[in-house]
Amino acid sequence: MNIEDSLRKLRIDELNAMQQDTMHAVLHTDRDIVVLAPTGSGKTLAYRLPIASRMNAQNDKVQVVVIVPSRELALQSHEVFQSMGSGMRSACLYGGRPTMDEHRAIMRTRPQIVFATPGRLNDHIDKLNFTTDSVRWLVIDEFDKCLRMGFPCRDAEGRGESAHRGTPHTPSPPPTPRRCRASCAWAERSAWTTSTPMNRPPTA
């Protein structure tokens, strides 16, 4: 996928500084990435363009998994990805509709990138509706919200950890990307985006 062509299709003249830095990190480093920027600054496009350019069009398996906190963001991300004209196949997975219908769509389209809410993603993986053995990138968009919804994390000793810690009167911040990396062992690299500073609890 040519990044310049995708920008023209999206009618974007120039990337902002955060988007340029994120693109450089994706394309020219081998590290996991955390993107902290205000809502509306273009974090989603910042990871989507360079990751799409690194995908293998000849590989029919899922190469990228994008976890989002809501059905609306899953649909929006899926639609924008399609409008980029990358030539890659994508699927949108979220709760509120039969999992079997999505499984049939997965079998039919053989997506190379999936956009999914946390619970529905876990459901498909548990049922082996698609495999993660070829996933190169895991992206958790608005990860603080995803973790509060129940994206599985593990502590340093491998024990399962709930994202809903503390009492209702003393909320604790969700696990950080570093503490949750063990849950992403099936991905070669990960990118995490948030608009909430990680040194204080996210607000509801």
C-alpha positions in Angstrom: 0.0 0.0 0.0 1.3 3.4 -0.9 0.9 5.9 1.9 0.8 8.9 -0.3 -2.0 7.4 -2.4 -4.0 6.7 0.7 -3.6 10.3 1.9 -4.9 11.5 -1.4 -7.9 9.2 -1.2 -8.6 10.5 2.3 -8.2 14.1 1.1 -5.4 14.7 3.7 -2.7 17.1 2.6 -0.2 16.6 5.5 0.2 14.6 8.6 0.6 16.4 11.9 3.7 16.0 14.1 2.3 13.3 16.3 1.2 11.3 13.2 4.7 11.7 11.6 6.4 10.5 14.8 4.1 7.5 15.1 4.7 6.6 11.5 8.4 6.8 12.0 8.2 4.6 15.1 6.2 1.9 13.3 8.3 1.9 10.1 11.8 2.3 11.6 11.8 0.6 15.0 11.0 -2.8 16.3 9.6 -1.7 19.6 6.1 -1.7 21.0 4.5 1.8 20.8 2.4 3.9 23.1 0.6 6.9 21.5 -0.6 9.5 24.0 -2.5 12.4 22.4 -5.7 14.4 22.8 -9.0 13.1 21.4 -9.5 14.2 17.9 -5.8 14.6 17.1 -5.7 11.7 14.6 -4.2 8.8 16.6 -6.1 6.2 14.7 -4.8 7.4 11.3 -1.3 7.6 12.9 -1.0 3.9 13.3 -3.3 2.7 10.6 -1.3 4.1 7.6 2.1 2.7 8.4 0.8 -0.6 9.7 -1.3 -1.1 6.5 1.8 -0.4 4.4 3.7 -3.2 6.2 1.0 -5.8 5.6 1.5 -8.7 3.2 -1.1 -8.7 0.5 -0.2 -12.3 -0.4 -1.0 -13.6 3.1 -4.7 -14.5 3.5 -4.5 -14.9 7.3 -5.2 -12.2 9.9 -2.1 -10.1 10.2 -3.4 -7.2 12.3 -5.9 -7.1 15.2 -7.3 -3.7 16.3 -9.2 -3.7 19.5 -11.6 -0.8 20.1 -13.9 0.0 23.1 -17.2 0.4 21.2 -19.2 -0.8 18.3 -19.3 2.7 16.9 -15.5 3.0 16.8 -15.2 -0.5 15.3 -17.5 0.4 12.5 -15.9 3.8 12.0 -12.4 2.3 11.9 -13.5 -0.4 9.5 -15.1 2.1 7.1 -12.1 4.5 7.1 -9.7 1.6 6.5 -11.8 0.5 3.5 -11.8 4.1 2.2 -8.0 4.1 2.2 -8.0 1.7 -0.8 -5.2 -0.4 0.6 -6.4 -3.5 -1.2 -6.4 -5.4 2.1 -9.5 -7.2 3.4 -11.0 -6.3 6.7 -13.7 -7.4 9.1 -15.6 -5.6 11.9 -16.5 -7.7 14.9 -18.7 -6.5 17.8 -21.3 -7.6 20.2 -25.1 -7.3 19.8 -25.4 -9.6 16.8 -24.9 -13.3 16.4 -21.3 -14.5 16.5 -22.1 -17.2 13.9 -23.0 -14.5 11.3 -19.6 -12.9 11.9 -17.9 -16.3 11.6 -19.5 -16.9 8.3 -18.3 -13.5 7.1 -14.8 -14.3 8.3 -14.8 -17.5 6.4 -16.1 -15.8 3.3 -13.9 -12.7 3.2 -10.7 -14.1 4.9 -9.8 -10.7 6.5 -6.2 -9.6 6.9 -7.1 -7.1 9.5 -9.9 -7.2 12.0 -11.4 -4.4 14.1 -13.1 -5.8 17.2 -14.5 -5.0 20.6 -12.7 -6.9 23.5 -15.5 -9.4 24.4 -16.3 -10.3 20.8 -12.6 -10.7 20.0 -12.2 -13.1 22.9 -15.2 -15.0 21.8 -13.9 -15.6 18.3 -10.4 -16.5 19.5 -11.8 -19.0 22.0 -14.0 -20.6 19.3 -11.0 -20.7 16.9 -13.0 -18.8 14.3 -9.6 -17.4 13.2 -6.1 -18.1 14.3 -3.6 -15.7 15.7 -0.5 -17.5 14.5 0.1 -15.0 11.7 -0.7 -11.8 13.6 2.2 -9.3 13.4 0.5 -6.3 15.0 -1.9 -5.9 17.9 -3.4 -2.4 18.2 -5.4 -1.4 21.3 -7.1 1.9 20.4 -8.1 3.9 23.5 -6.6 1.1 25.6 -7.7 2.6 28.9 -11.3 2.2 27.9 -10.7 -1.3 26.5 -9.1 -2.5 29.7 -12.0 -1.2 31.8 -14.3 -3.3 29.5 -12.4 -6.5 30.4 -9.6 -7.0 28.0 -7.6 -9.7 29.7 -4.3 -8.8 31.4 -1.8 -10.7 33.4 0.5 -9.6 36.2 4.2 -10.4 36.3 3.5 -13.9 37.7 1.1 -14.7 34.9 -2.1 -14.5 37.0 -5.2 -13.1 35.4 -5.9 -9.6 36.5 -9.3 -7.7 36.3 -9.4 -4.3 34.8 -12.0 -3.3 37.4 -9.8 -3.1 40.5 -10.5 -1.2 43.7 -13.8 -0.3 45.3 -16.4 2.0 43.7 -15.1 4.7 46.0 -11.4 4.2 45.4 -10.9 3.4 41.7 -7.6 2.3 40.5 -6.0 3.0 37.1 -6.2 0.1 34.6 -3.0 -2.0 34.0 -0.5 -0.3 31.9 0.7 -1.6 28.5 3.9 -2.9 30.0 2.0 -5.0 32.6 -0.4 -6.3 29.9 2.2 -7.2 27.3 2.0 -10.9 28.4 -1.5 -11.0 27.1 -0.3 -10.1 23.7 2.3 -12.8 23.3 0.7 -14.0 20.0 1.6 -10.6 18.3 5.1 -9.7 17.2 4.5 -6.0 18.0 1.8 -3.9 19.7 0.6 -0.3 19.5 -1.5 1.3 22.3 -3.3 4.6 21.9 -4.9 6.7 24.6 -6.0 10.3 25.4 -5.7 9.6 29.2 -2.3 10.2 30.9 -1.1 6.9 32.3 0.0 8.4 35.7 -3.5 9.0 36.9 -6.8 7.1 36.7 -8.9 7.6 33.6 -12.1 9.5 34.1 -15.5 8.0 33.3 
